[in-house]
Amino acid sequence: MSAINLRTALPGPKSQAILDRRDAAVSKASFRSTPVVAAKASGATVTDVDGNTFLDFTAGIGTVNVGHAPAEVADAIRQQAEDLIHLCAIVGTYEPYIALAEKLNSLVPIAGPTKTFLSNSGAEAVETAIKMARAYTGRPAIVTYEGAYHGRTLLTLSLTSKYALFKKGFGPFAPEIYRVPYPYSYRCTHCRDEGSCNLTCFEDLERSLITQVDPSAVAALIIEPVQGEGGFIPAPYDYLRKVRALCDKHGIVMIADEVQAGFCRTGRWFSIEHSGVEPDLVVMAKSIAAGMPLAAVTGKAAIVDAPHLGGLGSTYGGNPVACVAALKAIEIMERDNLNQRAEQIGEISMAHFRAWRDKYDIVGDVRGLGAMTAVEFVKGRNDRTPNTDAPLKIVGEAYNRGLLLIRAGLYSNCVRTLVPLTISDAELEEGLGVLEESIAAVM
Ligand SMILES: Cc1ncc(COP(=O)(O)O)c(C=O)c1O
């Protein structure tokens, strides 16, 4: 039996009525990838208000790695809500906050004493990590990457790349931010992924510490070990090792932004673990709490403790209901070995993607780590010009066939797949089949 079950033309009449209300009531600047109007969701499926069931290959942009609404998480939330919905960690203490901090301290790939601060969103956690690094080093500058996405608050938007979509018209941006090329092998200006990579791109970073900013002024370097919004690009492990050595040499705090790549998505708790590199701070959000708003910075105790007393705070950050959801989600990930499942999902997906690259001229690159996988579309097999039309059409074709997708990439020319890690093999194959049909329809 297939998971996808479409009962009406799409969008159905009830969905359309709500979409009309959305247009009238909600800012037009708020983009939606598909017209789905969700009524409920479970595991890897979403059912809309007209009773149509879709397979979800977005997982809330990587937020529900444990699947939509696991019963155990819903129970934990319900029970906590009956006892204590909120207090505010500035007012007092509650045990779930402490238990979660202890758990995160033990999960991050950092030797030695670690500590945690909880907040609401990935962007807020990135800002917090920057504050910690500045307080610890007494330095102002931050190094970030082309293609980076760290959020939409002013400081994180300043760190984020991709002007036209995210930044246009919103400046002036925060000062003391220096941007260097990300090791994006398919579009590398040095080797173009043609078998000759010797990490010349690392010299771009070294040069920027001569031409743009002195390393003695740099508080932190922030990197997504697998770039997310930028197009699901894993940094070569040797590149990450070189970054670690450079940070050590100059006393720069190395921040790993694991907001999208964390919590089993790539087959490890955190994607940087593949390289063996120990960052100084890890920023997390999204799948940390199975869809409840929660984020964290965990890292070396001396850095996390560096801001002055009262320098960090948040009204809702580390809300007790979100904390118990996180504790339960992490328990499920451990118990059900979702790291291993992510690797299997990645292998199955990549086998299909590689076949599509041979079959369809517009499939340029296929890549990923674990279950964080993407297809990059180009004009033709021998023309890497980004194809920005195809992914938009593919997302539309897929929706009409009952599959939810979202794009990615500096040029918005990729389709990313972030399936819930609890998906069955049958559901995965069904969704991949629909994705292929959608690519074929657009060819
Ligand atoms: C790598 C990364 N960092 C930070 C953020 C910002 O997180 P949030 O949307 O929760 O503020 C995102 C969101 O997609 C992200 O992918």
PDBQT file of the ligand as one rigid body, heavy atoms in Angstrom, charges set to zero:
ROOT
HETATM    1  C1  LIG A 501      23.005  25.946   9.553  1.00  0.00    +0.000 C 
HETATM    2  C2  LIG A 501      21.916  26.819  10.110  1.00  0.00    +0.000 A 
HETATM    3  N1  LIG A 501      22.216  27.710  11.060  1.00  0.00    +0.000 NA
HETATM    4  C3  LIG A 501      21.272  28.502  11.586  1.00  0.00    +0.000 A 
HETATM    5  C4  LIG A 501      19.965  28.445  11.157  1.00  0.00    +0.000 A 
HETATM    6  C5  LIG A 501      18.939  29.356  11.747  1.00  0.00    +0.000 C 
HETATM    7  O1  LIG A 501      18.058  28.639  12.551  1.00  0.00    +0.000 OA
HETATM    8  P1  LIG A 501      16.625  29.234  12.929  1.00  0.00    +0.000 P 
HETATM    9  O2  LIG A 501      15.803  29.282  11.684  1.00  0.00    +0.000 OA
HETATM   10  O3  LIG A 501      16.098  28.284  13.965  1.00  0.00    +0.000 OA
HETATM   11  O4  LIG A 501      16.873  30.593  13.496  1.00  0.00    +0.000 OA
HETATM   12  C6  LIG A 501      19.611  27.522  10.169  1.00  0.00    +0.000 A 
HETATM   13  C7  LIG A 501      18.230  27.433   9.679  1.00  0.00    +0.000 C 
HETATM   14  O5  LIG A 501      17.924  26.830   8.672  1.00  0.00    +0.000 OA
HETATM   15  C8  LIG A 501      20.608  26.686   9.631  1.00  0.00    +0.000 A 
HETATM   16  O6  LIG A 501      20.334  25.787   8.676  1.00  0.00    +0.000 OA
ENDROOT
TORSDOF 0
